[in-house]
Amino acid sequence: MRTLSLSPRSPRCHIFPLLLIILTTLTPLCMKVTSAACHVDDDSGLLGFKSGITADPSGMLASWKRSTDCCAWAGIICRVDNRVTSLSLYGQPDTPNSFVTGTISPALSRLTYLDGLYLQNLQNISGPFPDILFGLPNILYVYIDNNKLSGPIPETIGNLTRLGALSLSGNRFTGSIPSSISKLTQLTQLNLGGNLLTGSVPTGIQNLKSLTLLALDRNQLSGAVPNFFGTFSNLRTLALSHNKFTGEIPNSISTLYPTLSYLELGNNLFTGKIPDFLGKFKKLDTLDLSHNKLSGTVPTTFANLTKIFNLDLSHNKLVDPFPQLYVKGIESLDLSYNNFHLKTIPQWVTTSPIIFSLKLAKCGIKMKFEDFKPSETYFYDFIDLSENEISGDPTALLNKTEYLVSFRASGNKLKFDLGKLRIASTLKELDLSRNLVFGKVPAAVAKVEKLNVSYNHLCGAIPTTKSPASAFVGNDCLCGAPLKPCKVA
């Protein structure tokens, strides 16, 4: 290759600095033209959305600034030709100020390449059902959860036939579920839970054969649940709890056994017996039938539910005998307030290495607390053994728990010195009322947020507390606020 000569005698020596200046000037301009930058319609649409936000204390939209590339803004993804394809804003419910106040601006309809809209846990997004969805030709996934959208879900929702997922949970939608929702046959997830919806479940939902999740929980839906579950060959989650459904549990739910892992039917008005077919659901890890009017015995087929992690049959009319289960590791169990006479805490419970919630209130347990020897106590969060005939001293077990939030044991025959109880820093609730507890009330106990040690044999001055007098009445000789003042010797 021939080498370029740049000696002082060469005329090119004078040309090169000029070329360098020109190239240096033009290069940024060229880069600006060829670098990735979002489309003007997307830019204006997003800024229009921001203009509809009246409060953003945590600065979720702080990066959304004019004359900057909107593809680089927080929550924005551009996949096709530098066009915005996803808008994702997430609040953190447990974090102060992690919310956004405002409405969904019609300007979002300019994002014609948008396929995913995720506005979740923002808490204060208000207004009606967002009509802008009908102007987004590529929209596939809509998750607008835990906000304050209100009014009816329009019948025109049936026009969104390309949707693969629709989640509007945790809002304030009213009225009935539109029958036109049956046209959304591409849906794999439908979540309308946590609203104020009324009426019955449209039978047309059976057309949504690709559903893996169907959640209609926490509404005011009523009537019998349609017997249409035979069409859902891929359903993994079925949540219908906290409604007003009546009648028996639909038989067609039995067809879901190959895939279903989560079944929540609690807090309704279901009657009849627990179906034997539930014992076929070997993949089931969560079963909630609580707060219904179910009667009879628990099917012996439940012995097949070896993978169950969360089982709640509480507040029904179930009777003995309770079947032997072979659960490998239960996490949460609630059999409270039926007509069981368990006599003791089942072995499959005490051997679980991962249990965090045990609720066996009014289960006919007659034993010494010292005989309850779980293989693991570290993870216990909630224990409720109220209204049984349990005697003895719970301090040895309770003093080994590290994360205990609530311990309820009212209406038993527990007899121990309250002063020997170590109070975990996590403990928020302690109910030892109507037992045989003696000694003084320690300062640590008095500070528990929700406390009840009434009707025991406690004595002495009550430490500083925010608990009412009802938490201390009925003892032998307690005194001081909120009870009567102690006598001065």
C-alpha positions, 0 to 999 in steps of 0.5 A: 500500500502506498504511504501518504506523505505529509512532509511540509513540502506536500500540499496535502499537509495543508489539506489534512487539518481542514479535512479533520475539522470537517469530519469532526464537525459532521460526525456527530450530525451523522451519528445523530441521524443514524443512532437509535431514537424513538419515533416522534409519535411515540415520544409525543404519546408518552409525554402526553401520558406523563401530562395526565399524571398529577403526582409521582412522588417516587420519580418513576417518570423522572427520566421522561424528558423532552429532547431525549430518546424515549427508548431509554426512558424508565419502563420503555422497551423499543423492539421494532424499528425503534418503536415503543413496544412495551410500557411497564410501570410498577409500584411497590406496595410496601414502599412509601410514596411508590405510587402514581396519581392521575389518569390514562391519557388518550395520547397513548393511542399514538403508540401504534406498535405497543404490544404490552401495557403494564401499569401495576400497583400504581394505586392511584390511576383512576378513570374509566376503562381505558378506551385507548386499548381499542386504538392500539392495533398490536396490543397483546398483553394488558396488565392494569392491576391494583389501581382505581379504575372504575365504572363498567367493563364495556361490551366492546371489550370483545373487539380486542380479539388479539389479546393474549392476557388481560388482567384488571385485578384490584380496581373498582369496576362495577356491573357484570362481566360482559358476555362479549369476553367470550370472543377473546379466544386467544387469552391465556390469562384472564384476571378480573379479581378484586373488583366490584363485579356482580351478576353471574359468570358468563357461560361464554368463558368456556370458549377461552380454551387456551386459559392457564389462569382464570381469576374472578375472586374478590368480587360480588358474583353470585349464582351457580358456577357454570359447569364448563371446565371441561374445555380448559385443558391447560388451566393451572390456576382457578381462583373464585374465592370471596364471592357469593357463589351457591350450589355444589362444586361443579363436577367438570372441575374434575377434568382439570386434574392433569394441570391444575396446581391452584384451586381457590373456592373459599369464602362463598356459599358452596354446599354439599360434600367435598368431591372425591375427585379432588384426590386425583389432583396430584399436582395441586399445591394450593387448595382453599375451600374455607368459609363455605357450607360444606358438610360430610367427611374429608375424602380419603382420596386426599391421601393422594395429595402428597404435593399439597403445600397450602390446605385450608378447609376452615369454617365449614361443617366437616366431621370426623374422621379426618383422613391420614395424609402423606404430605411431604412438606405442608407450608400452611394448614387451616382446619379450624372451626369444623366438627373435627376431634383430632385429639392431637396434632397430626404427625404429617404436620409436625414432621414438615420442615417448611411449615409457617402457618398452623391453624387448628382452632376448635379441632378437638385437640386434647394434649399437653403442649410439651408433646407438640414437638415439630421438627422445625420451629424456625419458620413459624409465622402463625399458630392458632390453637384456640378453643381446644383442651391443650394443657401445659407450657408452650414457652419452650417451643415459642422461645425457639421461634424466630419469625413468629407474628401471631400466637393464638391459644385462647380457651385452653388449659395452658399453665405457665409463668408469663414472665418466662416467655421470650417475645420475638421482635416480629410478634404482633399478636398474642392471645392467651385469654381464658387459660391458667397463666400466672405471674406478672405481665412483662414489659415486652408482652405489654408492647405487643400490638394486639394483646389479650391475656384476660381471664387468667391468674396474673398479678401485679402492675401492668407495664405501659401499654396501648392495649385496652382494659378488655385485654387484662380483665378477669385476672387475680390481681392486675392493676394500673392503667388501663385497669384501676390504679394499684394500691399504695402500700 
